[in-house]
Amino acid sequence: MKSTRCLLQLLRSGRTAARISELLLSPATSRLSVLHNQQQQALRHFHCSPASAKIRPVPARSVDEDKTNSTKSLATQEDLFEQVPEESKTKATFNQVIDVFTKRDIRRRGHVEFIYAALKKMSEFGVEKDLSVYNKLLDVFPKEVFVPRNYIQRMFNHYPRQQECGVQILEQMESYGIMPNVETKVLLVQIFGEKSHPVRKYQRIMYWFPRFKHVNPFPVPQPLPEDPVDLARLSLTRIANDLDSKITVYQLPCTDITESGEEIQLPHIVGIQSPSQMELLAKHNPNKPVFVEGPFPLWLRKTCVYYYVLRADPTPPEEKEEEVYDPERCFDYPLQLDLDLDRDLGDDESFDVDDLDEGPVFAMCMTSQGDQVTLNQWISGLQQNNPILGKVPTLFRLDAGIQELQAAAQPEPGHSHPPHPETQREDPQSDEDPEAVEEEESRRSHGMKQ
């Protein structure tokens, strides 16, 4: 009985297997199997790791392509400023260009390139020292986009390119000596957050600028005087070391009309001399010449002016006379100290000091035309308070000046200003041996004019 039951089960299982094989071989089942395999493949894609799903193939780009793209974007932003005509480059037009960029796109695409281009063009528009324009440039940044949300973003320099751009704005303000205000801080906090690099840069500027603002005991006014006479007064006052020095204007800039009807521009001549210099000049040996030398440059911020000096050769050591200092001449700053201090065996009483005697300086002047005729007028004006100049020979050691001095209008031979009869230059070696004259001239500097 058991054997017959087993045979019946085997027959039934064989029939079911045949039917299943027929179903599998049918086209409908083959389609179902394909769909099932596709579903399994799709499900496998969703069960993969999240890191591998985010990885996408990135096309390879060279470094040169990145540089060309950045230069192109910067050039396109510079085009906004290049479209402005030269005669209309003012603060108003610069602000209009910024408004055009901010209204073009709400998301402010390309704002970093635009800010860099604006920083380069600020000097052309004359707004490189305007605080309101820098605040307007900071306002170009999108607000609350680059603020770090957690300490990890803050630690890994969140949005470094934008932060470097903000620091660059503050560095340009620092180079021009512009101190930020509260509006600058509010903008930086809204854009980058309180713990960002631009805010730290702002804090450093606000710490050091007030301490160095009045550190210069001789501040240069801002802006400088536009009148050349006032500028010469300021410059000579800064050079002179004596508060008793007196500034004299020998000639104001004016236009003179000659007999032929031509106009000649007369330069300004401003000089300075102190009472001590007048005393030195009065004691000068009339047999020794004095020299007019220059031009020497003096920089006042970005303006360069030139001055001339009236000086003499150093006094030989054998002719020097020691002056007795008056102890009551100055109580605040004694001119001589006699201290009897105990010396140790190891103390060295010898001092290695290089004394360089350049000779006395009797006067200084500034003029816009540094030729010999103009400087002769200065010497003629000095002779009114220094009569010894009529007896002392004057030699000119004039170097090639700036282009403005070289291009100054030369007076015509028939209309030149004649020198004062008392200031006719004398020959210091008129009664001496010619060989001695040649030796004396070779000893002096080259290019000496009489």
ChimeraX attribute file (.defattr): number of C-alpha atoms within 10 A of each C-alpha:
attribute: neighborCount
match mode: 1-to-1
recipient: residues
	/A:1	5
	/A:2	6
	/A:3	7
	/A:4	8
	/A:5	9
	/A:6	10
	/A:7	10
	/A:8	11
	/A:9	10
	/A:10	10
	/A:11	11
	/A:12	10
	/A:13	11
	/A:14	12
	/A:15	11
	/A:16	11
	/A:17	12
	/A:18	11
	/A:19	12
	/A:20	11
	/A:21	11
	/A:22	11
	/A:23	13
	/A:24	14
	/A:25	11
	/A:26	10
	/A:27	10
	/A:28	10
	/A:29	13
	/A:30	13
	/A:31	11
	/A:32	12
	/A:33	13
	/A:34	11
	/A:35	12
	/A:36	12
	/A:37	12
	/A:38	12
	/A:39	12
	/A:40	11
	/A:41	12
	/A:42	11
	/A:43	11
	/A:44	10
	/A:45	11
	/A:46	10
	/A:47	10
	/A:48	10
	/A:49	9
	/A:50	9
	/A:51	7
	/A:52	8
	/A:53	11
	/A:54	8
	/A:55	8
	/A:56	7
	/A:57	6
	/A:58	6
	/A:59	5
	/A:60	6
	/A:61	8
	/A:62	7
	/A:63	8
	/A:64	9
	/A:65	10
	/A:66	11
	/A:67	11
	/A:68	11
	/A:69	11
	/A:70	13
	/A:71	13
	/A:72	13
	/A:73	16
	/A:74	18
	/A:75	15
	/A:76	16
	/A:77	21
	/A:78	19
	/A:79	11
	/A:80	17
	/A:81	21
	/A:82	13
	/A:83	9
	/A:84	15
	/A:85	9
	/A:86	10
	/A:87	7
	/A:88	11
	/A:89	18
	/A:90	16
	/A:91	15
	/A:92	11
	/A:93	15
	/A:94	22
	/A:95	14
	/A:96	12
	/A:97	15
	/A:98	20
	/A:99	13
	/A:100	11
	/A:101	18
	/A:102	18
	/A:103	10
	/A:104	10
	/A:105	11
	/A:106	9
	/A:107	11
	/A:108	15
	/A:109	14
	/A:110	15
	/A:111	20
	/A:112	21
	/A:113	19
	/A:114	23
	/A:115	24
	/A:116	18
	/A:117	20
	/A:118	21
	/A:119	16
	/A:120	11
	/A:121	18
	/A:122	20
	/A:123	11
	/A:124	13
	/A:125	19
	/A:126	13
	/A:127	19
	/A:128	19
	/A:129	16
	/A:130	14
	/A:131	16
	/A:132	15
	/A:133	17
	/A:134	23
	/A:135	18
	/A:136	15
	/A:137	20
	/A:138	19
	/A:139	17
	/A:140	18
	/A:141	26
	/A:142	17
	/A:143	15
	/A:144	12
	/A:145	13
	/A:146	18
	/A:147	20
	/A:148	20
	/A:149	11
	/A:150	8
	/A:151	9
	/A:152	10
	/A:153	12
	/A:154	16
	/A:155	11
	/A:156	10
	/A:157	13
	/A:158	18
	/A:159	15
	/A:160	13
	/A:161	10
	/A:162	17
	/A:163	20
	/A:164	14
	/A:165	19
	/A:166	24
	/A:167	17
	/A:168	17
	/A:169	18
	/A:170	22
	/A:171	17
	/A:172	15
	/A:173	19
	/A:174	15
	/A:175	9
	/A:176	11
	/A:177	13
	/A:178	18
	/A:179	16
	/A:180	20
	/A:181	13
	/A:182	8
	/A:183	10
	/A:184	20
	/A:185	17
	/A:186	13
	/A:187	18
	/A:188	26
	/A:189	17
	/A:190	17
	/A:191	25
	/A:192	25
	/A:193	21
	/A:194	16
	/A:195	14
	/A:196	21
	/A:197	20
	/A:198	26
	/A:199	24
	/A:200	14
	/A:201	16
	/A:202	20
	/A:203	13
	/A:204	11
	/A:205	19
	/A:206	14
	/A:207	11
	/A:208	10
	/A:209	15
	/A:210	11
	/A:211	9
	/A:212	9
	/A:213	11
	/A:214	10
	/A:215	9
	/A:216	8
	/A:217	6
	/A:218	8
	/A:219	10
	/A:220	13
	/A:221	10
	/A:222	7
	/A:223	7
	/A:224	14
	/A:225	13
	/A:226	8
	/A:227	8
	/A:228	19
	/A:229	20
	/A:230	12
	/A:231	16
	/A:232	26
	/A:233	19
	/A:234	17
	/A:235	20
	/A:236	22
	/A:237	16
	/A:238	14
	/A:239	12
	/A:240	16
	/A:241	10
	/A:242	14
	/A:243	8
	/A:244	11
	/A:245	17
	/A:246	14
	/A:247	18
	/A:248	15
	/A:249	17
	/A:250	16
	/A:251	18
	/A:252	14
	/A:253	14
	/A:254	10
	/A:255	12
	/A:256	12
	/A:257	10
	/A:258	12
	/A:259	9
	/A:260	7
	/A:261	8
	/A:262	9
	/A:263	11
	/A:264	16
	/A:265	15
	/A:266	18
	/A:267	19
	/A:268	19
	/A:269	25
	/A:270	24
	/A:271	25
	/A:272	23
	/A:273	21
	/A:274	17
	/A:275	13
	/A:276	13
	/A:277	17
	/A:278	16
	/A:279	12
	/A:280	12
	/A:281	23
	/A:282	15
	/A:283	10
	/A:284	19
	/A:285	12
	/A:286	16
	/A:287	11
	/A:288	14
	/A:289	19
	/A:290	23
	/A:291	21
	/A:292	24
	/A:293	18
	/A:294	19
	/A:295	21
	/A:296	14
	/A:297	13
	/A:298	15
	/A:299	10
	/A:300	14
	/A:301	11
	/A:302	6
	/A:303	8
	/A:304	10
	/A:305	18
	/A:306	20
	/A:307	22
	/A:308	20
	/A:309	19
	/A:310	20
	/A:311	20
	/A:312	20
	/A:313	15
	/A:314	12
	/A:315	14
	/A:316	9
	/A:317	7
	/A:318	6
	/A:319	7
	/A:320	9
	/A:321	8
	/A:322	6
	/A:323	6
	/A:324	7
	/A:325	11
	/A:326	10
	/A:327	11
	/A:328	9
	/A:329	10
	/A:330	10
	/A:331	8
	/A:332	7
	/A:333	7
	/A:334	12
	/A:335	12
	/A:336	10
	/A:337	7
	/A:338	5
	/A:339	6
	/A:340	6
	/A:341	6
	/A:342	7
	/A:343	9
	/A:344	7
	/A:345	6
	/A:346	6
	/A:347	8
	/A:348	8
	/A:349	6
	/A:350	6
	/A:351	6
	/A:352	5
	/A:353	6
	/A:354	6
	/A:355	6
	/A:356	7
	/A:357	10
	/A:358	11
	/A:359	12
	/A:360	17
	/A:361	18
	/A:362	23
	/A:363	21
	/A:364	21
	/A:365	26
	/A:366	28
	/A:367	26
	/A:368	21
	/A:369	22
	/A:370	25
	/A:371	17
	/A:372	15
	/A:373	15
	/A:374	19
	/A:375	19
	/A:376	21
	/A:377	19
	/A:378	21
	/A:379	23
	/A:380	21
	/A:381	19
	/A:382	20
	/A:383	16
	/A:384	11
	/A:385	10
	/A:386	15
	/A:387	14
	/A:388	17
	/A:389	23
	/A:390	20
	/A:391	17
	/A:392	20
	/A:393	21
	/A:394	26
	/A:395	20
	/A:396	19
	/A:397	17
	/A:398	18
	/A:399	13
	/A:400	10
	/A:401	17
	/A:402	13
	/A:403	8
	/A:404	11
	/A:405	16
	/A:406	13
	/A:407	10
	/A:408	15
	/A:409	14
	/A:410	13
	/A:411	13
	/A:412	10
	/A:413	7
	/A:414	9
	/A:415	11
	/A:416	10
	/A:417	13
	/A:418	11
	/A:419	15
	/A:420	15
	/A:421	9
	/A:422	12
	/A:423	19
	/A:424	15
	/A:425	18
	/A:426	15
	/A:427	13
	/A:428	17
	/A:429	16
	/A:430	9
	/A:431	8
	/A:432	9
	/A:433	9
	/A:434	11
	/A:435	9
	/A:436	11
	/A:437	15
	/A:438	11
	/A:439	10
	/A:440	11
	/A:441	13
	/A:442	11
	/A:443	9
	/A:444	10
	/A:445	8
	/A:446	9
	/A:447	10
	/A:448	16
	/A:449	12
	/A:450	14
